[in-house]
Amino acid sequence: MRSTPIGLVMLNDERPHVWEQNNPQNQAVVDRWAETIKNGLKNVDGTVPEVVVASKIVTSVRVAQEMGEELARANVKQLVMCYNVWNFPFLAWPLVNSLGADLPILSLSNNNGEYPGNVGLLATDGALRQAGRRTHRIVGEIDDSQTQQRVFAWLRAAQAATTMKNEVYGLYGGHSMGMETGYFHLTSTIKTLGVNCRQIDQLLLVETMKTIPDREVNAGLKWFESLLGDGLLYDGKMLTPETLKNQVRLYLAMEAVNKEKGFDFCGLKGQRELTEYVCLGDVPEMLMNDPYDWRGPKEATVCATEADSYAAVTMQAMKYITGGLPILFMDVRLYHPDLDIWDWCNSGNHASWYAERSSDPKENFKKITFHPALEFYFKAGGASVEFDAAPGKMTFARLGLWDEKPYMVIVPGEAVDLPEDERKRLNSMTNPTWPHVHARLGCSFDEFLTVFPANHAQGAPGDLVNDLNYFCEITGITPIILGPAGENRVKPIWERVP
């Protein structure tokens, strides 16, 4: 998975009789943080972001300039400024100015009375903020697990922000059915995230489908048939081997065009051109978002149903924050007040991974059924993918705009486990041939309905509230955290001072 280098540097006193004594201890601290980060930031595919430790501790203007230039040559995109003792605050400027004006900065210190690193942190970080630099601060001991988790959350957020910068979103066909909440708002998105968009007509996918080798398509068909068995509900009309092969072929075409055009993530319009004349996009979108196909393990590629661009951007951020997990895309469909549960389902790209949250497709597909596409909506046919998402803690989010200003709604929650008869009863109230997430949110129905920006929600496993909050603060997006988690959020200085 793509990532950007993380820089670590220790700041110290400029007096030789001081730094000559404490530099060895300071170097040991920054080296331990580097090792802790390497062990704690492993991605799903086993890769680890590069961690670059400055070769010298900053003790003078010239050393600060030298270390800034050294880290710049290493292409460092986020900087952790470590404090273990008192340091001379002005030394931060020749360091930071040598690196660049807009990289995320974390000031990280111990909480030790004998060695007042937090005093140096506040003096130095305060100087950076006086000039309008958005920084973050974490104070705690290196062996403390909560301190480590806060550092990892910030680094994941910074990695998402700096990796997405200069990425390209492939928009196949434009926003679907006129859903303007899914439009790629070019100027605000580039200014905030540095992400650009290229729109490609779906005709190119159709023409590319003609070039896909039959042997590869047949391999995909056999894989599905072996995994699904009786769960592949051929009906001789809407779902046949040929219509399913069309869906496999569309997946491979989208994969090929993504590679040719350099798209890092994408969205597929589908309705109405593809769904009425080619095939339903559910299976291709599922495969794009899954961490495997018939050829083996692969990186999940974010692909948004109905070319919902701000869903795709949200998913891409969450993918990097989770270290490469598949991200869910859901319709905000039906609320059950008697259960305080949302049924979030759509004909679209629930990655099959969520059926059991397993890296082994065989485990996930034990719980999956392929239904014939609904002819009423999807005349070209193909399979609709049906399963109930496995239970577990989740975080839901969505990027939106208020008067052209970006914000992100963030809400902790869970996918709940229900008895089979209850699940079937609830699913029958919407569409039992589509995938479902029975979601309980950490906020009220009224709060969610009042502020949520769109009809599509995105989700990922675990508690990512802090990570997403850091991501928003780093990029200049306003975070709106719902429920009690939002009440506990501490607003940064740039939200308090006009």
Residue pairs with C-beta under 8 A, 6 or more apart in sequence:
1 43
1 44
1 45
1 47
1 299
1 320
1 323
1 324
2 163
2 264
3 43
3 47
3 49
3 50
3 159
3 163
3 320
4 49
4 75
4 76
4 77
4 78
4 159
4 162
4 163
5 49
5 50
5 51
5 52
5 74
5 75
5 76
5 77
6 37
6 49
6 50
6 51
6 52
6 76
6 77
6 78
6 79
6 80
6 155
6 158
6 159
7 52
7 53
7 54
7 71
7 74
7 76
7 78
7 79
7 80
7 99
8 30
8 33
8 34
8 37
8 51
8 52
8 53
8 54
8 79
8 80
8 82
9 30
9 53
9 54
9 57
9 58
9 67
9 71
9 79
9 80
9 81
9 82
9 95
10 26
10 27
10 29
10 30
10 54
10 57
10 58
10 82
10 83
10 84
11 57
11 58
11 81
11 82
11 83
11 87
11 88
11 91
11 92
11 95
11 120
11 124
12 18
12 19
12 22
12 23
12 26
12 57
12 58
12 59
12 85
12 87
13 19
13 22
13 59
13 85
13 86
13 87
13 88
14 59
14 60
14 88
14 91
16 59
19 57
19 59
22 84
22 85
22 115
23 57
23 59
25 84
26 57
26 82
26 84
26 85
27 57
29 82
29 84
29 110
29 142
30 53
30 54
30 57
30 82
30 84
31 53
32 142
33 80
33 82
33 108
33 142
33 151
34 51
34 53
36 142
36 148
36 151
37 51
37 151
37 152
37 155
38 48
38 51
40 148
40 151
40 152
41 48
41 49
41 152
41 155
41 156
41 159
41 323
42 48
42 323
43 49
43 323
43 324
44 291
44 300
44 322
44 323
44 324
44 325
45 297
45 299
45 324
49 155
49 159
50 74
52 71
52 74
52 76
54 67
54 70
54 71
55 67
55 70
56 63
56 66
56 67
57 63
58 64
58 67
58 87
58 91
58 95
59 91
60 91
61 91
61 94
64 91
64 92
64 93
64 94
64 95
64 98
65 94
65 95
65 98
67 95
67 98
68 94
68 95
68 96
68 97
68 98
68 99
69 98
71 79
71 98
71 99
72 98
72 99
72 100
76 99
76 103
77 103
77 104
77 158
77 162
77 163
78 103
78 104
78 105
78 106
78 155
78 158
78 159
78 162
79 96
79 99
79 103
79 104
79 105
79 106
80 105
80 106
80 108
80 151
80 155
81 92
81 95
81 105
81 106
81 107
81 108
81 124
81 125
82 108
82 109
83 107
83 108
83 109
83 110
83 117
83 118
83 120
83 121
83 124
84 109
84 110
84 112
84 115
84 117
85 115
85 116
85 117
85 120
86 115
86 116
86 117
86 119
86 120
87 120
87 123
87 124
89 120
89 123
89 124
89 126
89 127
90 127
91 124
92 124
92 127
92 128
93 127
96 105
96 128
96 133
103 162
104 134
104 136
104 158
104 161
104 162
104 474
105 128
105 133
105 134
105 135
105 136
106 135
106 136
106 137
106 138
106 151
106 154
106 155
106 158
107 121
107 124
107 125
107 135
107 136
107 137
107 138
108 121
108 137
108 138
108 139
108 151
109 117
109 118
109 120
109 121
109 137
109 138
109 139
110 117
110 118
110 139
110 140
110 141
110 142
111 117
111 118
111 139
111 140
111 141
112 141
117 139
118 139
121 137
121 139
122 137
125 135
125 137
128 135
129 135
129 493
134 473
134 474
134 476
134 492
134 494
136 154
136 470
136 473
136 474
136 492
138 147
138 150
138 151
138 154
140 146
140 147
140 150
141 147
142 148
150 466
153 466
153 467
153 470
154 470
156 320
156 321
156 322
156 323
156 467
156 470
157 321
157 467
157 468
157 469
157 470
157 471
157 474
158 470
158 474
159 320
159 321
160 316
160 317
160 318
160 320
160 321
160 471
161 193
161 317
161 471
161 474
161 475
163 320
164 193
164 194
164 195
164 264
164 313
164 316
164 317
164 320
165 193
165 194
165 195
166 194
166 195
166 196
167 194
167 195
167 196
167 264
167 265
167 316
168 195
168 196
168 197
168 198
168 261
168 262
168 263
168 264
169 184
169 195
169 196
169 197
169 198
169 263
169 264
169 265
169 266
169 267
169 309
169 312
169 313
169 316
170 197
170 198
170 200
170 257
170 258
170 261
170 263
170 265
170 266
170 267
171 184
171 197
171 198
171 199
171 200
171 266
171 267
171 307
171 309
172 199
172 200
172 201
172 202
172 205
172 254
172 266
172 267
172 268
172 269
172 307
173 199
173 200
173 201
173 202
173 268
173 269
173 270
173 273
173 274
173 307
174 199
174 269
174 307
175 182
175 183
175 184
175 269
175 306
175 307
175 308
175 309
176 182
176 269
176 270
176 271
176 306
176 307
176 308
177 271
177 272
177 306
179 306
179 308
179 455
181 308
181 310
181 400
181 453
181 454
181 455
181 456
182 267
182 304
182 306
182 307
182 308
182 309
182 310
182 311
182 454
182 456
183 309
183 310
184 197
184 199
184 309
184 310
185 309
185 310
185 401
185 404
186 196
186 197
188 401
188 404
188 405
188 406
189 195
189 196
189 197
189 313
189 406
190 196
192 406
192 475
192 476
192 477
193 313
193 475
195 313
195 316
197 309
198 261
198 263
200 257
200 261
202 268
202 269
202 273
202 274
204 257
205 250
205 253
205 254
205 257
205 274
206 253
206 274
206 278
208 253
208 256
208 257
209 246
209 249
209 250
209 252
209 253
209 278
211 253
211 256
212 249
212 252
212 253
212 256
216 252
217 245
217 248
217 249
217 252
218 245
219 294
219 295
220 245
220 248
220 251
220 252
220 293
220 294
221 241
221 244
221 245
221 248
222 294
223 293
223 294
224 232
224 244
224 248
224 370
225 232
227 361
227 362
227 365
227 368
228 365
228 368
228 369
228 370
231 365
231 368
231 369
231 370
232 239
232 244
232 369
232 370
232 383
233 239
233 369
233 370
233 371
233 372
234 240
234 241
234 372
235 372
237 372
237 375
237 381
238 372
238 373
238 374
238 375
238 378
238 381
238 382
239 370
239 371
239 372
239 373
239 381
239 382
239 383
240 381
243 279
243 373
243 380
243 381
243 382
243 383
244 283
244 370
244 382
244 383
246 278
246 279
246 380
246 381
246 382
247 279
247 280
247 281
247 282
247 283
247 284
247 382
247 383
248 283
248 284
248 287
250 274
250 278
250 279
250 281
250 284
251 283
251 284
251 287
251 288
251 293
254 266
254 268
254 284
254 288
254 303
255 288
255 301
257 263
258 266
258 301
264 316
265 301
265 302
265 303
265 312
265 315
265 316
265 319
266 288
266 301
266 302
266 303
266 304
266 312
267 303
267 304
267 305
267 306
267 307
267 308
267 309
267 311
267 312
268 274
268 281
268 284
268 285
268 303
268 304
268 305
268 306
268 307
269 306
269 307
270 280
270 281
270 305
270 306
270 307
271 306
271 377
274 280
274 281
274 380
275 281
275 377
275 378
275 379
275 380
276 378
276 379
276 380
277 379
277 380
278 380
279 380
279 381
279 382
280 347
280 373
280 378
280 380
280 381
280 382
280 383
280 384
281 305
281 348
281 349
282 305
282 347
282 348
282 349
282 373
282 382
282 383
282 384
282 385
283 370
283 382
283 383
283 385
284 303
285 303
285 304
285 305
285 329
285 348
285 349
286 349
286 350
286 351
286 352
286 385
287 293
288 300
288 301
288 302
288 303
288 349
289 300
289 301
289 302
289 303
289 326
289 327
289 329
289 349
289 351
289 353
290 298
290 300
290 326
290 351
290 352
290 353
290 361
291 297
291 298
291 299
291 300
291 324
291 325
291 326
291 351
291 353
291 359
292 298
292 359
292 361
297 359
299 324
300 319
300 324
300 325
300 326
300 327
300 351
300 353
302 312
302 315
302 316
302 319
302 327
303 312
303 349
304 311
304 312
304 315
304 329
304 349
304 456
305 311
305 329
305 346
305 347
305 348
305 349
305 456
306 348
306 456
308 329
308 454
308 456
310 398
310 399
310 400
310 401
310 453
310 454
311 329
311 398
311 399
311 454
311 456
311 458
313 399
314 327
314 397
314 398
314 399
314 408
314 458
315 327
315 329
315 458
317 399
317 468
317 471
318 327
318 395
318 397
318 458
318 459
318 460
318 464
318 468
319 325
319 326
319 327
319 460
321 460
321 464
321 467
321 468
321 471
322 460
322 461
322 462
322 464
325 353
325 460
325 461
326 351
326 353
326 354
327 351
327 458
327 459
327 460
328 350
328 351
328 354
328 389
328 394
328 437
328 458
328 459
328 460
329 346
329 348
329 349
329 350
329 456
329 457
329 458
330 344
330 345
330 346
330 350
330 437
330 439
330 456
330 457
330 458
330 459
331 344
331 345
331 346
331 348
331 455
331 456
331 457
332 342
332 344
332 452
332 454
332 455
332 456
332 457
333 342
333 343
333 344
333 345
333 346
333 430
334 342
334 343
334 429
334 430
335 341
335 342
335 343
335 445
336 342
336 343
336 426
337 445
340 440
340 445
341 416
341 426
341 438
341 439
341 440
342 437
342 438
342 439
342 440
342 441
343 426
343 427
343 429
343 430
343 436
343 437
343 438
343 439
344 436
344 437
344 438
344 439
344 457
345 427
345 430
345 431
345 434
345 435
345 436
345 437
346 434
346 435
346 456
347 373
347 374
347 377
347 378
347 384
347 431
347 434
350 385
350 387
350 389
350 435
350 437
352 361
352 364
352 365
352 368
352 385
352 387
353 359
353 364
354 364
354 387
354 389
354 390
354 415
354 435
354 437
355 364
355 365
355 366
355 367
355 368
355 387
355 388
355 389
355 390
356 363
356 364
356 366
356 367
356 390
357 390
357 392
357 461
358 364
364 387
367 387
367 388
367 390
368 385
368 386
368 387
369 385
369 386
369 387
370 383
370 384
370 385
370 386
371 383
371 384
371 385
371 386
371 433
372 381
372 383
372 384
372 433
373 380
373 381
373 382
373 383
373 384
374 384
374 431
374 433
375 381
384 433
384 434
385 434
385 435
386 432
386 433
386 434
386 435
387 435
387 436
388 418
388 423
388 427
388 435
388 436
388 437
388 438
389 415
389 435
389 436
389 437
389 438
390 415
391 414
391 415
391 416
391 417
392 414
392 415
392 461
393 412
393 413
393 414
393 461
393 462
393 463
394 412
394 413
394 414
394 415
394 439
394 459
394 460
394 461
394 462
395 410
395 411
395 412
395 413
395 459
395 460
395 462
395 463
395 464
395 465
395 468
396 410
396 411
396 412
396 413
396 439
396 441
396 457
396 458
396 459
397 408
397 409
397 410
397 411
397 457
397 458
397 459
397 464
397 468
398 408
398 409
398 452
398 453
398 454
398 456
398 457
398 458
399 406
399 407
399 408
399 453
399 477
400 406
400 407
400 408
400 409
400 452
400 453
400 454
401 407
401 453
405 478
406 476
406 477
406 478
407 453
407 472
407 477
407 478
407 479
407 480
408 468
408 471
408 472
408 477
408 478
408 479
408 480
409 451
409 452
409 453
409 480
409 482
410 464
410 465
410 468
410 469
410 472
410 479
410 480
410 481
410 482
410 485
411 441
411 442
411 443
411 448
411 481
411 482
411 483
411 485
412 441
412 442
412 463
412 465
412 483
412 485
413 439
413 440
413 441
413 442
413 459
414 439
414 440
415 437
415 438
415 439
415 459
416 438
416 439
416 440
418 426
418 438
423 436
423 438
424 432
426 436
426 438
427 436
430 436
437 459
439 459
441 448
441 482
441 483
442 482
442 483
442 484
442 485
443 482
443 483
443 486
444 483
447 482
447 483
448 482
451 480
451 482
465 481
465 485
468 479
469 479
469 481
469 489
471 477
472 478
472 479
473 479
473 492
478 495
479 489
480 486
481 489
